Amino acid sequence: EALAEEDDPEKRKLVLSIWDYGGQEVFYALHHVFLTRFGVYCVVFDMSRLVGESANEETIESSIDLLLFWLRSIYMHAKGAPIFLVGTHKDVVSKVEDH
């Protein structure tokens, strides 16, 4: 809304930076630098590891642990920032109720 109300076209520009951590542990020590309340966060996870025929106790537990790790890290460094959870491999999870 603020950008639309701006008279100067140069000030209407919006710059996006997209970072893909890919779960790489080497970046964990840098979370305090990159995770800020000004970001929008997309936490992507494999649905088939949580529900469906290929999910088992080990995959469920490790997936939940990783989701909680990322959610807590974002909360700690970027409290109040929007977070989107995105489940992949929907095609592998055959039951509609599991979606």
CORGIHU-V280101 format. One record per backbone hydrogen bond with DSSP energy under -0.5 kcal/mol. CO is the residue of the C=O (numbers start at 0). NH is the residue of the N-H. E is the energy in kcal/mol with one decimal. If there is no record, write none. Layout:
co=CO nh=NH e=E
co=CO nh=NH e=E
//
This chain:
co=0 nh=4 e=-1.5
co=1 nh=5 e=-0.7
co=2 nh=5 e=-0.7
co=6 nh=8 e=-0.6
co=7 nh=10 e=-1.1
co=7 nh=11 e=-0.6
co=8 nh=11 e=-0.9
co=9 nh=12 e=-0.7
co=13 nh=15 e=-0.5
co=16 nh=18 e=-0.5
co=18 nh=20 e=-0.7
co=20 nh=23 e=-2.4
co=23 nh=26 e=-1.7
co=24 nh=27 e=-1.5
co=26 nh=29 e=-1.9
co=27 nh=30 e=-1.3
co=29 nh=32 e=-1.9
co=29 nh=33 e=-1.6
co=30 nh=34 e=-2.9
co=33 nh=35 e=-0.9
co=35 nh=38 e=-1.7
co=40 nh=42 e=-0.6
co=40 nh=83 e=-3.6
co=41 nh=43 e=-0.7
co=42 nh=85 e=-2.7
co=44 nh=46 e=-0.8
co=44 nh=87 e=-3.0
co=45 nh=48 e=-1.5
co=46 nh=49 e=-1.6
co=46 nh=50 e=-2.4
co=51 nh=54 e=-0.9
co=55 nh=59 e=-2.8
co=56 nh=60 e=-2.3
co=57 nh=61 e=-2.4
co=58 nh=62 e=-2.2
co=59 nh=63 e=-2.5
co=60 nh=64 e=-2.4
co=61 nh=65 e=-2.2
co=62 nh=66 e=-2.5
co=63 nh=67 e=-2.8
co=64 nh=68 e=-2.3
co=65 nh=69 e=-2.4
co=66 nh=70 e=-2.6
co=67 nh=71 e=-2.7
co=68 nh=72 e=-2.4
co=69 nh=73 e=-2.6
co=70 nh=74 e=-2.4
co=71 nh=75 e=-2.7
co=72 nh=76 e=-2.3
co=73 nh=77 e=-3.1
co=77 nh=80 e=-2.5
co=81 nh=40 e=-2.8
co=83 nh=42 e=-3.1
co=83 nh=85 e=-0.5
co=84 nh=86 e=-0.5
co=85 nh=44 e=-2.6
co=87 nh=46 e=-2.0
co=88 nh=91 e=-1.3
co=88 nh=92 e=-0.9
co=89 nh=92 e=-0.5
co=91 nh=93 e=-1.0
co=94 nh=97 e=-1.0
co=94 nh=98 e=-0.6
co=95 nh=98 e=-1.3
//
